[in-house]
Amino acid sequence: MTIGEALKHQRIRLGLTQDEMIQGIIHKSHYSKIERGIEGISAESLFKILFAHHIDVDSFLELIKNEYISADCKIKLNTFEK
């Protein structure tokens, strides 16, 4: 799951509109593009959104890790977990 997909998932889970999700942190047009995977988001803006809605950072990272972890790290993690 991408960051945008995870943000959308959390937003829907919380029953928020895009405007409510971003609360003046970033522009709605930018946020809409993030959810659709067209643009990225800065770490600072991401954390502001997560913290504003009390979204657990560890749980959020768990949702996205398979999208961003390198193939080498996946191999190492699979070896370690066995």
The first five atom37 places (N, CA, C, CB, O) and aatype in JSON, in Angstrom:
{
  "aatype": [12, 16, 9, 7, 6, 0, 10, 11, 8, 5, 1, 9, 1, 10, 7, 10, 16, 5, 3, 6, 12, 9, 5, 7, 9, 9, 8, 11, 15, 8, 18, 15, 11, 9, 6, 1, 7, 9, 6, 7, 9, 15, 0, 6, 15, 10, 13, 11, 9, 10, 13, 0, 8, 8, 9, 3, 19, 3, 15, 13, 10, 6, 10, 9, 11, 2, 6, 18, 9, 15, 0, 3, 4, 11, 9, 11, 10, 2, 16, 13, 6, 11],
  "atom_mask": [
    [1, 1, 1, 1, 1],
    [1, 1, 1, 1, 1],
    [1, 1, 1, 1, 1],
    [1, 1, 1, 0, 1],
    [1, 1, 1, 1, 1],
    [1, 1, 1, 1, 1],
    [1, 1, 1, 1, 1],
    [1, 1, 1, 1, 1],
    [1, 1, 1, 1, 1],
    [1, 1, 1, 1, 1],
    [1, 1, 1, 1, 1],
    [1, 1, 1, 1, 1],
    [1, 1, 1, 1, 1],
    [1, 1, 1, 1, 1],
    [1, 1, 1, 0, 1],
    [1, 1, 1, 1, 1],
    [1, 1, 1, 1, 1],
    [1, 1, 1, 1, 1],
    [1, 1, 1, 1, 1],
    [1, 1, 1, 1, 1],
    [1, 1, 1, 1, 1],
    [1, 1, 1, 1, 1],
    [1, 1, 1, 1, 1],
    [1, 1, 1, 0, 1],
    [1, 1, 1, 1, 1],
    [1, 1, 1, 1, 1],
    [1, 1, 1, 1, 1],
    [1, 1, 1, 1, 1],
    [1, 1, 1, 1, 1],
    [1, 1, 1, 1, 1],
    [1, 1, 1, 1, 1],
    [1, 1, 1, 1, 1],
    [1, 1, 1, 1, 1],
    [1, 1, 1, 1, 1],
    [1, 1, 1, 1, 1],
    [1, 1, 1, 1, 1],
    [1, 1, 1, 0, 1],
    [1, 1, 1, 1, 1],
    [1, 1, 1, 1, 1],
    [1, 1, 1, 0, 1],
    [1, 1, 1, 1, 1],
    [1, 1, 1, 1, 1],
    [1, 1, 1, 1, 1],
    [1, 1, 1, 1, 1],
    [1, 1, 1, 1, 1],
    [1, 1, 1, 1, 1],
    [1, 1, 1, 1, 1],
    [1, 1, 1, 1, 1],
    [1, 1, 1, 1, 1],
    [1, 1, 1, 1, 1],
    [1, 1, 1, 1, 1],
    [1, 1, 1, 1, 1],
    [1, 1, 1, 1, 1],
    [1, 1, 1, 1, 1],
    [1, 1, 1, 1, 1],
    [1, 1, 1, 1, 1],
    [1, 1, 1, 1, 1],
    [1, 1, 1, 1, 1],
    [1, 1, 1, 1, 1],
    [1, 1, 1, 1, 1],
    [1, 1, 1, 1, 1],
    [1, 1, 1, 1, 1],
    [1, 1, 1, 1, 1],
    [1, 1, 1, 1, 1],
    [1, 1, 1, 1, 1],
    [1, 1, 1, 1, 1],
    [1, 1, 1, 1, 1],
    [1, 1, 1, 1, 1],
    [1, 1, 1, 1, 1],
    [1, 1, 1, 1, 1],
    [1, 1, 1, 1, 1],
    [1, 1, 1, 1, 1],
    [1, 1, 1, 1, 1],
    [1, 1, 1, 1, 1],
    [1, 1, 1, 1, 1],
    [1, 1, 1, 1, 1],
    [1, 1, 1, 1, 1],
    [1, 1, 1, 1, 1],
    [1, 1, 1, 1, 1],
    [1, 1, 1, 1, 1],
    [1, 1, 1, 1, 1],
    [1, 1, 1, 1, 1]
  ],
  "atom_positions": [
    [[0.85, -1.17, 0.0], [0.0, 0.0, 0.0], [0.9, 1.24, 0.0], [-0.97, 0.0, 1.23], [1.85, 1.32, 0.78]],
    [[0.6, 2.19, -0.87], [1.39, 3.43, -0.92], [1.01, 4.35, 0.23], [1.18, 4.15, -2.28], [0.02, 4.11, 0.93]],
    [[1.79, 5.39, 0.44], [1.47, 6.37, 1.47], [0.11, 7.0, 1.19], [2.56, 7.47, 1.55], [-0.7, 7.17, 2.1]],
    [[-0.14, 7.35, -0.07], [-1.42, 7.94, -0.43], [-2.59, 7.02, -0.17], [0.0, 0.0, 0.0], [-3.62, 7.44, 0.34]],
    [[-2.41, 5.75, -0.53], [-3.47, 4.76, -0.28], [-3.71, 4.59, 1.21], [-3.11, 3.42, -0.92], [-4.86, 4.47, 1.65]],
    [[-2.63, 4.57, 1.98], [-2.76, 4.41, 3.44], [-3.43, 5.63, 4.06], [-1.38, 4.18, 4.08], [-4.25, 5.49, 4.97]],
    [[-3.09, 6.82, 3.57], [-3.75, 8.03, 4.08], [-5.25, 7.99, 3.78], [-3.1, 9.29, 3.47], [-6.07, 8.31, 4.63]],
    [[-5.59, 7.6, 2.57], [-7.0, 7.51, 2.19], [-7.71, 6.48, 3.05], [-7.15, 7.17, 0.71], [-8.83, 6.71, 3.52]],
    [[-7.07, 5.34, 3.25], [-7.64, 4.28, 4.09], [-7.93, 4.81, 5.5], [-6.67, 3.06, 4.16], [-9.01, 4.58, 6.05]],
    [[-6.96, 5.51, 6.06], [-7.13, 6.06, 7.41], [-8.21, 7.14, 7.43], [-5.8, 6.63, 7.93], [-9.01, 7.21, 8.36]],
    [[-8.23, 7.98, 6.41], [-9.23, 9.05, 6.33], [-10.64, 8.47, 6.3], [-8.99, 9.93, 5.09], [-11.53, 8.94, 7.01]],
    [[-10.84, 7.46, 5.47], [-12.16, 6.83, 5.38], [-12.51, 6.12, 6.68], [-12.2, 5.83, 4.2], [-13.65, 6.19, 7.14]],
    [[-11.53, 5.44, 7.27], [-11.74, 4.76, 8.55], [-12.21, 5.74, 9.62], [-10.45, 4.07, 9.02], [-13.06, 5.41, 10.45]],
    [[-11.66, 6.95, 9.58], [-12.02, 7.98, 10.55], [-13.28, 8.74, 10.17], [-10.88, 8.95, 10.71], [-13.8, 9.54, 10.96]],
    [[-13.77, 8.51, 8.97], [-14.99, 9.19, 8.52], [-14.77, 10.66, 8.22], [0.0, 0.0, 0.0], [-15.65, 11.49, 8.46]],
    [[-13.59, 11.0, 7.71], [-13.23, 12.39, 7.45], [-13.29, 12.72, 5.96], [-11.84, 12.69, 7.99], [-13.09, 11.85, 5.11]],
    [[-13.56, 13.97, 5.65], [-13.41, 14.47, 4.3], [-11.93, 14.8, 4.09], [-14.32, 15.73, 4.04], [-11.16, 14.81, 5.04]],
    [[-11.56, 15.06, 2.84], [-10.17, 15.47, 2.6], [-9.85, 16.76, 3.33], [-9.91, 15.63, 1.1], [-8.77, 16.89, 3.91]],
    [[-10.78, 17.72, 3.33], [-10.56, 18.98, 4.04], [-10.33, 18.75, 5.53], [-11.75, 19.92, 3.84], [-9.44, 19.37, 6.13]],
    [[-11.12, 17.88, 6.12], [-10.97, 17.59, 7.55], [-9.65, 16.87, 7.83], [-12.15, 16.74, 8.05], [-9.03, 17.08, 8.87]],
    [[-9.22, 16.04, 6.9], [-7.99, 15.29, 7.08], [-6.77, 16.2, 7.09], [-7.84, 14.24, 5.98], [-5.85, 16.01, 7.89]],
    [[-6.75, 17.18, 6.22], [-5.56, 18.02, 6.11], [-5.57, 19.23, 7.02], [-5.4, 18.48, 4.7], [-4.5, 19.77, 7.32]],
    [[-6.72, 19.68, 7.48], [-6.87, 20.77, 8.46], [-5.87, 21.91, 8.28], [-6.71, 20.21, 9.85], [-5.23, 22.34, 9.24]],
    [[-5.73, 22.39, 7.06], [-4.84, 23.52, 6.82], [-3.36, 23.17, 6.79], [0.0, 0.0, 0.0], [-2.52, 24.06, 6.72]],
    [[-3.03, 21.89, 6.84], [-1.62, 21.47, 6.83], [-1.04, 21.61, 5.42], [-1.48, 20.02, 7.33], [0.06, 22.14, 5.24]],
    [[-1.78, 21.12, 4.43], [-1.38, 21.24, 3.04], [-2.62, 21.6, 2.22], [-0.73, 19.91, 2.51], [-3.74, 21.55, 2.73]],
    [[-2.42, 21.98, 0.97], [-3.54, 22.34, 0.11], [-4.32, 21.09, -0.3], [-3.04, 23.1, -1.13], [-3.75, 20.02, -0.5]],
    [[-5.63, 21.25, -0.42], [-6.49, 20.13, -0.78], [-6.11, 19.54, -2.13], [-7.95, 20.57, -0.79], [-6.12, 18.32, -2.3]],
    [[-5.78, 20.38, -3.1], [-5.42, 19.86, -4.43], [-4.17, 18.98, -4.35], [-5.19, 21.03, -5.41], [-4.09, 17.96, -5.03]],
    [[-3.22, 19.37, -3.52], [-2.01, 18.57, -3.34], [-2.36, 17.25, -2.64], [-0.94, 19.36, -2.51], [-1.9, 16.19, -3.04]],
    [[-3.18, 17.34, -1.6], [-3.55, 16.14, -0.85], [-4.29, 15.15, -1.75], [-4.42, 16.51, 0.36], [-4.04, 13.95, -1.69]],
    [[-5.18, 15.65, -2.57], [-5.92, 14.79, -3.49], [-4.97, 14.03, -4.4], [-6.91, 15.62, -4.32], [-5.17, 12.84, -4.68]],
    [[-3.94, 14.71, -4.87], [-2.94, 14.07, -5.74], [-2.11, 13.04, -4.97], [-2.02, 15.12, -6.36], [-1.69, 12.04, -5.54]],
    [[-1.88, 13.29, -3.69], [-1.15, 12.32, -2.85], [-1.95, 11.04, -2.74], [-0.85, 12.91, -1.44], [-1.42, 9.95, -2.93]],
    [[-3.24, 11.18, -2.44], [-4.1, 9.99, -2.31], [-4.14, 9.19, -3.61], [-5.52, 10.4, -1.91], [-4.25, 7.97, -3.59]],
    [[-4.07, 9.88, -4.74], [-4.13, 9.21, -6.04], [-2.76, 8.75, -6.53], [-4.74, 10.13, -7.07], [-2.66, 8.14, -7.6]],
    [[-1.71, 9.02, -5.78], [-0.37, 8.57, -6.15], [0.31, 9.41, -7.2], [0.0, 0.0, 0.0], [1.29, 8.97, -7.81]],
    [[-0.2, 10.61, -7.43], [0.38, 11.49, -8.45], [1.53, 12.32, -7.89], [-0.7, 12.42, -9.03], [2.5, 12.6, -8.59]],
    [[1.42, 12.71, -6.62], [2.46, 13.5, -5.97], [2.84, 12.85, -4.64], [1.99, 14.95, -5.74], [2.1, 12.03, -4.1]],
    [[4.0, 13.24, -4.14], [4.47, 12.76, -2.85], [4.13, 13.74, -1.75], [0.0, 0.0, 0.0], [3.56, 14.8, -2.0]],
    [[4.49, 13.38, -0.53], [4.24, 14.23, 0.63], [5.52, 14.3, 1.45], [3.06, 13.69, 1.49], [6.26, 13.32, 1.55]],
    [[5.79, 15.46, 2.03], [6.97, 15.59, 2.87], [6.74, 14.84, 4.18], [7.3, 17.09, 3.15], [5.6, 14.65, 4.61]],
    [[7.82, 14.41, 4.79], [7.72, 13.73, 6.08], [7.05, 14.64, 7.11], [9.12, 13.29, 6.58], [6.24, 14.18, 7.91]],
    [[7.39, 15.92, 7.09], [6.83, 16.86, 8.04], [5.31, 16.94, 7.9], [7.46, 18.25, 7.84], [4.59, 16.88, 8.9]],
    [[4.81, 17.07, 6.68], [3.37, 17.14, 6.46], [2.69, 15.83, 6.82], [3.06, 17.51, 5.0], [1.6, 15.82, 7.4]],
    [[3.32, 14.72, 6.48], [2.75, 13.41, 6.82], [2.58, 13.27, 8.33], [3.64, 12.29, 6.27], [1.52, 12.87, 8.8]],
    [[3.63, 13.58, 9.06], [3.55, 13.45, 10.52], [2.54, 14.41, 11.13], [4.92, 13.68, 11.15], [1.86, 14.06, 12.09]],
    [[2.44, 15.6, 10.59], [1.44, 16.54, 11.09], [0.03, 15.98, 10.92], [1.56, 17.9, 10.36], [-0.8, 16.09, 11.82]],
    [[-0.22, 15.37, 9.77], [-1.54, 14.78, 9.53], [-1.78, 13.6, 10.46], [-1.66, 14.32, 8.05], [-2.84, 13.49, 11.07]],
    [[-0.79, 12.72, 10.58], [-0.94, 11.55, 11.45], [-1.17, 11.97, 12.9], [0.3, 10.66, 11.36], [-2.07, 11.45, 13.57]],
    [[-0.38, 12.9, 13.38], [-0.5, 13.33, 14.78], [-1.8, 14.09, 15.03], [0.68, 14.21, 15.18], [-2.4, 13.97, 16.1]],
    [[-2.25, 14.86, 14.04], [-3.49, 15.63, 14.2], [-4.69, 14.72, 14.41], [-3.73, 16.52, 12.97], [-5.68, 15.1, 15.04]],
    [[-4.6, 13.49, 13.88], [-5.73, 12.56, 13.97], [-5.42, 11.36, 14.85], [-6.12, 12.09, 12.58], [-6.14, 10.36, 14.83]],
    [[-4.35, 11.45, 15.62], [-3.97, 10.4, 16.57], [-3.85, 9.04, 15.87], [-4.99, 10.31, 17.71], [-4.26, 8.01, 16.4]],
    [[-3.27, 9.07, 14.67], [-3.03, 7.83, 13.92], [-1.68, 7.29, 14.38], [-3.06, 8.08, 12.36], [-0.67, 7.99, 14.31]],
    [[-1.67, 6.05, 14.83], [-0.46, 5.42, 15.33], [0.57, 5.31, 14.2], [-0.77, 4.03, 15.93], [0.31, 4.69, 13.17]],
    [[1.73, 5.9, 14.4], [2.77, 5.93, 13.37], [3.26, 4.52, 13.05], [3.96, 6.8, 13.82], [3.45, 4.18, 11.88]],
    [[3.45, 3.69, 14.07], [3.92, 2.32, 13.82], [2.92, 1.54, 12.97], [4.16, 1.59, 15.16], [3.32, 0.82, 12.06]],
    [[1.65, 1.67, 13.27], [0.62, 0.98, 12.49], [0.6, 1.5, 11.05], [-0.77, 1.16, 13.14], [0.44, 0.73, 10.11]],
    [[0.75, 2.81, 10.9], [0.77, 3.41, 9.56], [1.96, 2.88, 8.76], [0.83, 4.94, 9.64], [1.81, 2.51, 7.6]],
    [[3.12, 2.84, 9.39], [4.32, 2.33, 8.71], [4.17, 0.86, 8.34], [5.55, 2.52, 9.58], [4.67, 0.43, 7.31]],
    [[3.49, 0.11, 9.18], [3.24, -1.3, 8.88], [2.4, -1.44, 7.61], [2.53, -1.99, 10.07], [2.61, -2.36, 6.82]],
    [[1.45, -0.52, 7.41], [0.61, -0.55, 6.22], [1.41, -0.32, 4.94], [-0.49, 0.5, 6.33], [1.11, -0.9, 3.9]],
    [[2.42, 0.53, 5.02], [3.14, 0.94, 3.81], [4.48, 0.26, 3.59], [3.36, 2.4, 3.84], [5.06, 0.39, 2.51]],
    [[4.99, -0.46, 4.56], [6.38, -0.93, 4.48], [6.65, -1.81, 3.27], [6.72, -1.69, 5.73], [7.73, -1.71, 2.69]],
    [[5.73, -2.66, 2.87], [6.0, -3.55, 1.74], [6.13, -2.8, 0.42], [4.9, -4.57, 1.62], [6.74, -3.3, -0.52]],
    [[5.55, -1.61, 0.36], [5.65, -0.79, -0.85], [7.02, -0.13, -0.98], [4.55, 0.28, -0.86], [7.49, 0.13, -2.09]],
    [[7.66, 0.14, 0.14], [8.88, 0.95, 0.13], [10.14, 0.21, 0.55], [8.7, 2.12, 1.02], [11.24, 0.74, 0.37]],
    [[10.02, -0.97, 1.08], [11.19, -1.71, 1.53], [11.91, -2.29, 0.31], [10.8, -2.83, 2.53], [11.27, -2.75, -0.64]],
    [[13.22, -2.28, 0.34], [13.99, -2.79, -0.79], [13.93, -4.32, -0.85], [15.46, -2.33, -0.7], [13.62, -4.98, 0.14]],
    [[14.22, -4.85, -2.02], [14.22, -6.31, -2.2], [15.23, -6.97, -1.28], [14.53, -6.66, -3.67], [14.95, -8.03, -0.72]],
    [[16.41, -6.35, -1.11], [17.43, -6.91, -0.22], [16.93, -6.97, 1.22], [18.71, -6.07, -0.29], [17.16, -7.95, 1.92]],
    [[16.25, -5.93, 1.65], [15.71, -5.91, 3.01], [14.62, -6.96, 3.19], [15.16, -4.52, 3.35], [14.52, -7.59, 4.24]],
    [[13.8, -7.15, 2.16], [12.75, -8.18, 2.22], [13.37, -9.56, 2.4], [11.88, -8.15, 0.94], [12.88, -10.37, 3.19]],
    [[14.45, -9.82, 1.68], [15.13, -11.11, 1.8], [15.69, -11.27, 3.2], [16.25, -11.23, 0.75], [15.54, -12.33, 3.8]],
    [[16.34, -10.23, 3.71], [16.91, -10.3, 5.05], [15.82, -10.49, 6.11], [17.7, -9.03, 5.35], [16.0, -11.26, 7.05]],
    [[14.7, -9.8, 5.96], [13.6, -9.94, 6.92], [13.01, -11.33, 6.86], [12.51, -8.9, 6.64], [12.7, -11.91, 7.91]],
    [[12.84, -11.88, 5.67], [12.31, -13.23, 5.54], [13.23, -14.25, 6.15], [12.07, -13.57, 4.09], [12.77, -15.21, 6.77]],
    [[14.53, -14.07, 5.99], [15.52, -14.97, 6.58], [15.49, -14.86, 8.09], [16.93, -14.67, 6.05], [15.55, -15.87, 8.79]],
    [[15.4, -13.64, 8.6], [15.39, -13.39, 10.03], [14.14, -13.96, 10.7], [15.49, -11.89, 10.29], [14.21, -14.47, 11.81]],
    [[12.99, -13.87, 10.02], [11.73, -14.32, 10.59], [11.63, -15.85, 10.65], [10.57, -13.78, 9.77], [10.84, -16.38, 11.42]],
    [[12.43, -16.54, 9.86], [12.38, -18.02, 9.85], [13.13, -18.57, 10.97], [12.9, -18.59, 8.57], [13.2, -19.78, 11.12]]
  ]
}
